[in-house]
Amino acid sequence: MTEDKESQSKEDDIRIGVYVCHCGLNIAGSVDCAEVAKFAGTLPHVVLAQDNRYTCSDQGQAGIKNDIKEHRLNRVVVASCSPRLHEPTFRKACEEAGLNKYLFEMANIREHCSWVHLYDKEAGTEKAKDLVRMAAAKAALLEPAVEVEVPIIRKALVIGGGVAGIQAALDLADTGYRVFLVEKEPSIGGMMARIDKTFPTMDCSICILAPKMSDAGHHPNVELLTNSEVSEVKGYIGNFRVKVLKKPRYVLKDCSACGECVKVCPVVAPNEFDVGLAIRHAIYTPFAQAVPSTYVIDMNLCLNKDGVIVCDKCIKACERQAVKFEMKPEVAELEVGTIIVATGADVFDPSGLPHYGYGKYPNVITSLEFERLINAGGPSGGHLLRPSDKQIPKRVGFVQCVGSRSDKSGRLYCSNVCCMNTIKDSLLIKEHWPDTEIYVFYVDIRAYGKGFEDLYNRARKAGVVFVRGLPAQIVEDRKTHNVWLIGENTLQKEVYRINVDMAVLSIGLEARKDSEVIQRLLTLSRDQDGFFLEAHPKLRPVDAATGGVFFAGCAESPKDIKDSVTQASAAAARAGILMAKGKVTVEAITPITFAEKCTACGLCVKVCPYNAIILNKDLKRVEIVEAACGGCGTCAAECNFGALTQNHFTDAQITAQIDAVTEHDADRKIVAFCCNWCSYAGADFAGVSRMQYPPNVRIIRTMCSGRVAPKFVERAFARGAGAVLVTGCHLGDCHYINANYQTQKRVERLWKKMEQGGLNKERLQLLWASAAEGERFASKIREMKPMVESVKPEEIGKAKKFFEKALGGS
Amino acid sequence: MPERIRHAPLDKDKVRLVEAEIHLLKDECKGCSYCIEFCPRKVLEESEEINARGVHPPKIVDESKCMMCGFCTDVCPDFAIFVVEKKGKGGS
């Protein structure tokens, strides 16, 4: 298994060790690992090549460490899974053996090879060899690097004041860190404050939340910013500069919440907190337990909205003179080290499903409206009244999976909470009005958590009738306003037609409609359902891919209160780890300048998304501000004079990878450039999901698509590549603010060039794919396959000549 | 809160909204149109008719929109407008 070429490489200093991992059968199932290792042994500079079952295991790592010492390895290549998963593991192992971690390189032969070519071992093995060849070629050119340490500001920002945000803020504050808790609404509390009881214990929701809200409001380490929105985030892990827009309340903190102002306010509107089921005035507090308890004026409604005080009734009524119409919006500038995103979720709007008649029939309500109706603090004082005649309904039907698990609504996922919520609601009705007939129409009842099954059984014992099969239609009886639920009972294979006084649509959760704002501000990714994407679904479930940013609660996926609180504490702990250390090392992927080649043209200064390059006109060169640099490499791609390159992604290293791909059968291959954050992760996702695509693609990883210099594409064509695919994050979603706009410009320029040269510009493709769009990546490769196959040798030759000339000329 | 509101408030009958009766002394008006400009509910607009002072006095567009803030009375230089609560309505 081991092949040592000790004698052969005495003349050169570079000594590479290659480890090909079987990953059990994950790789070995569709790649002949022993053969790949044998092949690796024949590559230049490789002095040691072996295959083993689990390279990431303790033994595997110990083996590498041992070999570094014993065989004097000074470069290590591991061919296994995605570097997004285990690069840190192996880098650490190298470091422990005294090898600089930047001398390590990975070949992704699992997500990008074995898992996507499950049924073609021969092609899979060939591809794996190519990937190892590329990694070894790059490894030979790797340079050791020292990481810069930056201090971490020991303050945290929590975005969203629901139960998750409150818990995260309290945990951090109790640990001793200063926390800014930003909430869009006038009060913290979020969705949990609107719910009546919680499952499975039937605790009163606001009774257990209100003390926490109060704690957050009074904690010396927590600064509450309600009625506020994050408007700008700059900086990087440990050193974020955040701007928060504080909308005016028009009421000072002196407010004693006596409510005298409300009595005189002439304007009314539906209270959003009660889903419009109760009335509020222009000056109001959303609910009795609101924190802060200071009232707020809705300026869209107030008679003084045009800036002239025409109505002063509340001013006169206020004993403490707390009403102040002169308040203006303010911008708070915060400096924080970590950010926790706890922005929560929206509920599904069932008006888009006409067969259920929501919005048309008064007695069809949503589960959220039900919560307000059954709540003692709600508009009906806890009497479940049906909207049409305000009578207590005697027959109630619950319809499950409204806006969940359905093609029709466009929400394919399970919303996690609705089954148990309905069971809890049905028991609540039974508790107050035991004679009520209750029907639950379901697809599956998912009672998966601790104590859930018990509650389900209690509901069945209490006489709640569970009918499998959602109604196909809800029809109203015009006289009585009762509704008929018509559908098929799929257990008994018969049609049901059930008349109820009121139907409750158990609506699902969906990503916030304005998630995009936070996504852009923090350069996050979202999954196909619109929720924020975690760095790793199993091992880093609360970390965002952006350093120093963490998730809590429904922002990441639909979850119940317990899970939200658990995740909030986890996020607080993760953020706390960073802040406790007080410093973080920044990856050494900043640009390197060669002053002697620089002409001070200033192009790199213009494309830098971070303004991290300063043009020094006197000395005729540029200077890099390393701490501000994000590490995208766009500057290096822009430089026409070779005066800039990027650490760890140097021109020479990437060119070596291109040359390795195109060493043989280049005309049948696609050279793909993928950015670390979106498209590379998307390709990983395709692997994890076992989406099969043709094995003719070879992926080169850069941090950003902005690093892809035109000369790389030209090089690939000059070497006879069949096609080149440049991929990156969707425009506007770039992890490096806007660097991918440069990618677009460059590719468009190349297309133009190819057209002018009479070349088939289809051979160069551009794809935007997010980290969740594995299928998008896979189908692009499938789509390109016939095109690559149809490229004629003459075309290859023509492109070769054309680009050789272009490269030679520059 | 982003939910769309699809049901009427249950307590909408309990809130007694003010019902205003607007009185215009048309011939006192000199047509400055302050009342029209400053009304937060846009209850008034300029009329076609010509009064004793030879100007267009305001006319009432929709009395039910009036919230009785009384600002028109406050700004009128000629004491030509005042608002009272409608008699015989509500009462509680």
Contacts between the chains, C-beta under 8 A, distances in Angstrom:
chain1	res1	chain2	res2	distance
A	185	B	1	6.9
A	266	B	17	7.6
A	266	B	18	5.8
A	266	B	67	4.1
A	266	B	68	6.5
A	266	B	69	6.9
A	267	B	67	6.3
A	268	B	15	5.6
A	268	B	17	7.0
A	270	B	5	5.3
A	270	B	8	7.9
A	270	B	9	5.2
A	271	B	9	7.5
A	272	B	1	4.1
A	272	B	3	7.4
A	272	B	5	7.4
A	273	B	1	6.4
A	274	B	9	7.8
A	275	B	1	7.7
A	275	B	3	5.5
A	275	B	5	6.4
A	275	B	7	7.5
A	276	B	5	3.2
A	276	B	6	7.4
A	276	B	7	6.1
A	276	B	8	7.7
A	276	B	9	6.2
A	277	B	7	6.0
A	277	B	9	5.9
A	277	B	10	5.5
A	278	B	9	5.4
A	278	B	10	6.5
A	278	B	11	5.7
A	279	B	9	4.6
A	279	B	11	5.5
A	279	B	12	6.1
A	279	B	14	7.9
A	279	B	15	5.3
A	303	B	40	3.9
A	303	B	41	7.2
A	303	B	67	6.0
A	303	B	69	5.4
A	304	B	40	7.1
A	305	B	40	7.1
A	306	B	40	6.7
A	308	B	38	6.2
A	308	B	40	8.0
A	308	B	71	7.8
A	310	B	38	6.2
A	310	B	39	7.8
A	310	B	40	5.0
A	310	B	69	5.0
A	310	B	71	3.7
A	311	B	40	7.1
A	311	B	67	7.0
A	311	B	69	3.9
A	311	B	71	7.1
A	313	B	69	7.7
A	346	B	2	5.4
A	346	B	3	7.6
A	347	B	3	6.1
A	349	B	3	7.1
A	349	B	4	5.6
A	351	B	4	6.6
A	351	B	6	6.6
A	358	B	6	6.7
A	359	B	6	4.3
A	362	B	7	6.8
A	365	B	7	7.0
A	368	B	3	6.8
A	369	B	7	6.7
A	379	B	9	6.8
A	379	B	10	4.8
A	379	B	11	6.0
A	380	B	10	5.7
A	385	B	10	6.5
A	387	B	7	5.1
A	387	B	8	7.4
A	387	B	10	7.2
A	390	B	10	6.6
A	512	B	2	7.6
A	513	B	2	6.1
